[in-house]
Amino acid sequence: MKKLLLTLTFLGLAACSGIPSNIEGRQAYFAFDSAEISKDAKKELTKQALYLKKNPDVNITVQGRCDERGTIEYNLALGALRAGNAAHVMVHEGIEPERIKTISYGKENPLYPGTGEEVWAKNRNATTVTK
């Protein structure tokens, strides 16, 4: 009975604390020309780390992306910084580094088609993909 209550308590706390039920495709967003982790991005990445702690068999790839402005080379470098900084937050939250891979797509593989600030803001992200 105690074990059941503890399990139910943990599940209740997990639901209240915002642990997502899945992190596939979840995104942390970045400001223009920046790889700095904002408060909102840190909050999102911390939730993902909680999920990973709860699911130790899940490994991830963090995909760094940029909007369509700038050179291919610059955006590949910026995407790598974004993915690396996102991974660093999760490692800081206690996730083993070997569970996280990073890749940069720069501007070459946008998730959102189109042009303009609304689309650009969505494409400036670090996207988590589970393996």
N, C-alpha and C positions, 0 to 999 in steps of 0.2 A: 504494500500500500504506500509506504514512504517513497519507494522508487517511482511509482506512478505519479505521486504528487510532485516530486522533484522534476520529473519529465514534463508534466503539465505546466509547472511553474516556469521552467526554462523555455518551453514553447510560447508561453504567454509573454515572457520578457522579450523573446526574439521578435514576436509580432509587434510588440509595443516599441521596440528599439529601432525598427525600420530595417531589419535584415531582409533583403529581397529574397524572393523564392527562387530566383534565377538571375544570373548576371550576364547572360548571353546578350551581346549587343548594347549593353548599357554604356553610356557616354559621360565623360567629364569634358566640359567645354573650356575654351581658352579665349582670352582677349586677342585682338588683332596684333600680329607681330610679336607674340609673347608665348613663352612656355611656362610662365609663372602659374603655380597652383593657387587658384582663388579659393575663398571660403566655401563657395558652393561646390567647386570641384573636389576639395578636400572632404567635404561631407559625403559626396557621392562615392569617392574612393574608399573612405572609411567603411561605408556600408558594404561595399564589395569585399573588403578585407574581412568583415564579420562573416559574410557568406562563405568565404574561403576557409575561415577557421572552422566553421560548422561543417564544411564539406572537404576534408583533407585529401580526398582522392581526386579533386578537380584541379587541373592545371590550366593556365590561361596564356593567351597572347594579347598584349596591349598594342593596338594599332594606332600610330600617330598620324593625324591628317591635318591638312591645311586648306585654306580657301584657294581660289584659282589665281590670285594675284601673286606676283613675284616669280623668280626663275625656278626652274625645276630643281636645280642644285640647292638653292636657298631653302626651298620648301621641304626637300628631303631631310636637310639638316634640322630644320625647325620641327618637323614631324618626329624625328628621332629624339629630340630633346623633350617634346611633349610626352611621348610614350615612356621615356626613361624617368621623367619626373613623376609621372603617374605611378609607375612601378615602384619607385622609391617610397612614395607615400604608403603603399601596401606593405612593403618590406618593413618600414618604420612601425607599422601597425602589427607586426609579428608574423607576416607571411614569409615563408622560406623563399629566398631568391631563385632557387632552382625550379620553383613552380611557375615562374613568370618569365615569358619571353617577350621581346619587344620587336616591332617592325615599324618602319616608316613608309607610308605611301605618299607623303608630301601632298601635292595637289593632283597626283596621277590617278587616284582611285576614289573620287568623291562619293559619299553616300547619298548626297542630295543633289539632284540635277538642277541646273539653272544658274542664274547670276543675280547679283544684288546683295545688299547687306543681310537680309533675312536668311538667304541661302548660305552666304559666306559664314555667318555666325554659327550655323549648324554644322558646317564642314570643318570648323576649327575645333577638333576634338581628339580625345584618346578613347578609342572604342575597345571594349573588352570582349574577347571571343574565348569561349571555353573549349578545352580539348578533351 
